[in-house]
Amino acid sequence: MSPAAPPSLDAELARLTQRVEDLLAMLASLREENHALKQRHESLASERAALVQKNEQVRARVEAMIGRLKTLEHSA
């Protein structure tokens, strides 16, 4: 026969069990949050790339307009 654990050990075991359960719940929550943040980061990176490309296109158009205006100015 094994002797029963003293009440203080039972209480400590219950406390540790609860702490492990709390940590596992926190881990699951953090994993979900991390996944959501990674998706958001990917979305923002894609959006940024599209905006950079659009900005470059607009810059090229403006530079072309400036070039045409300078040509018109010199020929007048």
C-alpha positions as CSV (number, residue, x, y, z in Angstrom):
1,M,0.0,0.0,0.0
2,S,1.2,3.5,-0.8
3,P,0.5,6.2,1.7
4,A,-1.8,9.0,0.7
5,A,0.0,12.3,-0.2
6,P,-0.1,14.9,2.5
7,P,-2.7,17.7,1.9
8,S,0.0,20.2,1.1
9,L,1.3,18.0,-1.7
10,D,-2.2,17.5,-3.1
11,A,-2.8,21.3,-3.0
12,E,0.6,21.9,-4.7
13,L,-0.2,19.3,-7.4
14,A,-3.6,20.9,-8.0
15,R,-2.0,24.3,-8.2
16,L,0.6,23.1,-10.7
17,T,-2.0,21.2,-12.7
18,Q,-4.1,24.4,-13.0
19,R,-1.0,26.4,-13.9
20,V,-0.1,24.0,-16.7
21,E,-3.7,24.2,-18.0
22,D,-3.5,28.0,-17.9
23,L,-0.2,27.9,-19.8
24,L,-1.6,25.6,-22.4
25,A,-4.6,27.9,-22.9
26,M,-2.3,30.9,-23.2
27,L,-0.1,29.0,-25.7
28,A,-3.1,28.2,-27.9
29,S,-4.2,31.9,-27.8
30,L,-0.7,33.1,-28.6
31,R,-0.5,30.7,-31.5
32,E,-3.8,32.0,-32.9
33,E,-2.6,35.6,-32.5
34,N,0.7,34.8,-34.1
35,H,-1.0,33.2,-37.1
36,A,-3.3,36.2,-37.5
37,L,-0.4,38.6,-37.3
38,K,1.6,36.6,-39.9
39,Q,-1.4,36.8,-42.2
40,R,-1.8,40.5,-41.6
41,H,1.9,41.0,-42.2
42,E,1.7,39.1,-45.6
43,S,-1.3,41.2,-46.5
44,L,0.4,44.5,-45.7
45,A,3.6,43.4,-47.5
46,S,1.5,42.7,-50.6
47,E,-0.3,45.9,-50.4
48,R,2.9,47.8,-49.9
49,A,4.5,46.1,-53.0
50,A,1.4,47.1,-55.1
51,L,1.6,50.7,-53.8
52,V,5.4,50.9,-54.6
53,Q,4.7,49.6,-58.1
54,K,1.9,52.1,-58.6
55,N,4.1,54.9,-57.3
56,E,6.8,54.0,-59.7
57,Q,4.3,54.0,-62.6
58,V,3.0,57.5,-61.6
59,R,6.6,58.8,-61.2
60,A,7.4,57.6,-64.7
61,R,4.3,59.3,-66.1
62,V,5.1,62.5,-64.3
63,E,8.6,62.5,-65.6
64,A,7.4,61.9,-69.1
65,M,5.0,64.8,-68.8
66,I,7.8,67.0,-67.5
67,G,10.0,65.9,-70.4
68,R,7.2,66.8,-72.9
69,L,6.7,70.2,-71.3
70,K,10.4,71.0,-71.5
71,T,10.4,70.0,-75.2
72,L,7.4,72.2,-75.8
73,E,9.0,75.1,-73.9
74,H,12.3,74.8,-76.0
75,S,10.5,74.6,-79.3
76,A,8.3,77.6,-78.6
